Amino acid sequence: MTEHAALVQGEAVPRDRVDALLKAVPARDRETRPESLARAERQRRRWATQVVVTDELARRACADRGLKPPSQVSPAQVLAVAETDVADLGSIVAAALAHSPAARVLLAELEREQHVPEAAVHDYYDRNRDRFLTPQALRRGVDPFGGAAEADFLQYEDVRGGIVRELRRAGGRRAFFDWLDRARAGVVYAHGHEHPGDPSHPDHEHRH
C-alpha cells in the first residue's frame, strides 16, 4: 500500500495526514449495512484527502506570496463548520478553511486584493433595496418595491462600507475557487484517495 495520499508537484502528501483528519472528524453517516458503511468510509477518505490537499496547496501558495500563516493546528482542533458555509462553499472548501490556517490566510489575502468599483457598490444598493429599509420601515411592513418613500431607506453613505466588504468577500471567494481549480489540476491521487466526484471510480458522487 502506498504511503502517500497524493502527489503535489511530485512531492508526497503522506496518508498519515488524511488518517489524522479522519480520526478527528467523526463520521456523520449512519449506515448499518456493511457494504453501505464501506462505501461511506471510502467516500469519507476521499473527502478528507481533498481537505488535506487543499491545505497543502494553500501552504505552498502562501509561501509563494510571502505570507506567513499561523502554526498549523492539530486535526483535533478543527473548527466547527457552519452549515451556511457548507451551503455557500461546499463541504470540502468549508472544511478546508476550518482546518487550514494557510487556506484562511490565502482567502483573506485574495479578499484584500479585490477592487470594488464605486459603480458596483451603487448598483448593489439600487438592486437590493429590501436589504436597506430602516428599522422603523421594517416595523411598519413597508414594501421596498412599491410605495416606500426615500426616508424609509438607510442612506447610501451609511451602508456603503458594508456593501464594499460584502462584495470584496464575494470576490475573494470566487478568486479562491479559481485558484483552487488551477492549483489542484496537476495533483495526482493515490488509489482510494481520488476526488469523491471523480467518475473514474465506480462509487463516485458529486457532493462537495
N, C-alpha and C positions, 0 to 999 in steps of 0.2 A: 504494500500500500504506500502511495506517495506520502511524503511528509509535508507537502505544501498544498494549500487550497487553491492557489492561483499564482501566476507569474505576472509581475508588473514590470514592464521594460526588462524582461528577462530575469528579474530578481524574485525570489520566492517569498510569498506571504505564508508563513507557517500555519499548518492546520491547528496548532495549539491556540492561536488567537481566535479562531472560529469556535473551537471547543469551549474556550473560556467564556465567550459571549453566550453560547447556548446554555452553559451551566448557570449563568447569572440571570438569564431571561426565561422564566418558566413558560412551558408550552401552554397555549390557550385552547388548543384543540381538545375535545373531549371524546375522541374516538375510542371505541372499545373493541371493535373487530381487529384482529392482528394485521390484516392486510391494509386496512384504513389507517391504523396507527403508524405502520411502517411508511406509508406514503406521506402522511403528515410530517413525520420526522425527516424524511428526505427533503421535503419542501422547506422545512424549517432550517435545515442545514444550508440549503441554497440561499435562503433569505439572509441568514446570518453571514454567509460569505460575502454577499453584496454589501452589507453594512461594514464589514471589516475592510473590504477592498476600497470602499468609498473613503474610509478613514485613511488608508494608506495613500490613496491618490491625493487626498487633501493635504496630508503631511508634506508630500512632495511639492504640491502647488505652493504651499506656504513657504517652503524653503526657497523655491524659485523666485518668489516675490519678496524675500527678505522679511517675512512675517514670522513672529515667534509665538506660537500657541502656548498656553499654559501646559503644565505637565499633564500627561495622559492619566486619566482616572482609571481605576481598575474596572473591569466589566461589571462587578457587583455594584458599582456606584453609578450605573447608567441612570440618567434622569428619566422621570416618568414622561411618557409621550402622550401629549394631549390628543384627544380624538379629533379635535378641529385641525390639528397639524396633519394627522393621518389623512383626513379628508382633503386638505389643501395640497399636501406634498406627496402623498403616497406613503405606505408604511416603511419602505426601505429608506427613503430620504429623511423622513421624520425620525426614524430610529438612528440613522447615521448622525444627524445633527445632535440628537440627545447623547449619543455615545462618544462622539469625536470632538474634542476641543479644536482640532485643526479645521474640521469642517465648519464649525461655528465662526472661527476667526476668518476663514476664507469668505463665508457668506457675508459677514459684516463688512469686509473689505470691498466685496462686489457691490454691496448696497451703497457704500460711500462713494464709489466710482460713478454712480448713476447721475446723469444730468437730467433734471426735470425742467423742461421749458415752461415759462410762465403761461403760455397758451394752453398747455396741457392741464395745468392747475385750474385755470379758469374754466376749461371745458368740463373737467370733473365736477366742479362746483355747480355749473349750469345743468349738467345732466343728472345730478343726484340731489335734487332739491329736497327730497324727502328726508335726507340724512341731516339736513341743516335747519330744521324747524327749531324755533326757540322752545324752551320748556313750557312756557305759557301756551304756545300754539299747540303743542302736543297734548296738553291737558284739555284744551278745548276741542280736540279732534279735528283740527284744521286739515283740509285736503290740500297737500302741497301742489297738486297739479290742477286744481280748479278752485278759484275763489280765494286763494291765500293772498294776503297783502304783503308788500315788501317788508313791513315791520315784523311779520311772522317768521322771518328767516334770520339766522345768525349772519352777521356781516362777513363778507369775504375776507377782510383783513384779519378778523378774529380766528378764522378757521384755516387760513392759507397754510400755516406751518404744519398743521396736522395732515392736510392733504398732501403736501410735499413729502412728508415722512411716509405716508401710505404708498404713494406712487414710487418712491425710491425703494421701499421694501419690496413691492411687487416686481420692480425692475431687477432688483438684486436676486430675487428668487428665480426669475427667468434666466438671468445670466448664470446662476449656479447650475440650473438644469442643463443649459447649453454646454457649460464647461464639463459637467459630469458625463454627458453623452460623448463628447470628444475624448475625454481622458480614459474612459473605460473601453473605448473601441478596440484598443490593442491588447487588452488583458486576456490572458489565456488561462482558462479554468481547468482544474483537475477534475477527473471524472467524479460525479456526485456533488460537485460544487458549482454547477452551471447556474445561470440566472433562472429563477423559478418559472419565468415565462418563455424560456428557450425551447422552441418547438423540436429541437433535435433530441430531447429526451422524452420518453413516452408519457410521463405523468405531469407534463408541464401545465402550468396555469398562469395566466397573465394577470397576476394580482400584485400590485405594488404596495 
